[in-house]
Structure formats: structure tokens, C-alpha cells
Amino acid sequence: VSENPSVFEEYRQGKERALNFLVGAVMKKTKGRADAGKVKEMLKGMADVPH
């Protein structure tokens, strides 16, 4: 999220494709070791927190 704040903000505004981009970025950064489902849920939780 810190590396792609504008994309995260797009997701917060309702653009689902932005969420998929962020999950992909995490998967790339972790070389595929992260659980994509858990990453997605974590990002959704972060989006629910007021900024």
C-alpha cells in the first residue's frame, strides 16, 4: 500500500481492479509466497479504516 498509495485510494473509491493490482504487487514482492486470499482480505480491512 505504501508503494502504491494512489492505487489503494482508487480501490477505496470502488475500483475493484485496483484491489487485484495490489494483490498482484504483494504476490510479486513476496515471490508468490503470500496467500492471495489473505492478502485480499487484509487489504479490504485496511480500506475500511478511515483515513
Summary of the structure (lengths in Angstrom):
residues: 51
radius of gyration: 10.3
end to end distance: 12.9
largest distance: 30.2
contacts: 111
relative contact order: 0.18
helix: 69%
strand: 0%
